[in-house]
């Protein structure tokens, strides 16, 4: 079951991406570090994070379950 918004393990990074993009006039290259951190979070917690839905196409195998 997906995590609620208050317990989403990747929500903080998603907010950091939004803030970075706003501060940098939506130039993704300037926010690549935080985007990479978000991808790592989604690789680890994808099935438990609602925030990762928009990142599914950024890596080859989106985790369907988290067995750890």
Secondary structure, DSSP 8 states (H G I E B T S, - for coil): ----GGG-TTHHHHHHHHHHHHHTTT-GGGGHHHHHHHHHHHHHHGGG-GGGGGGGGGSSS--S----
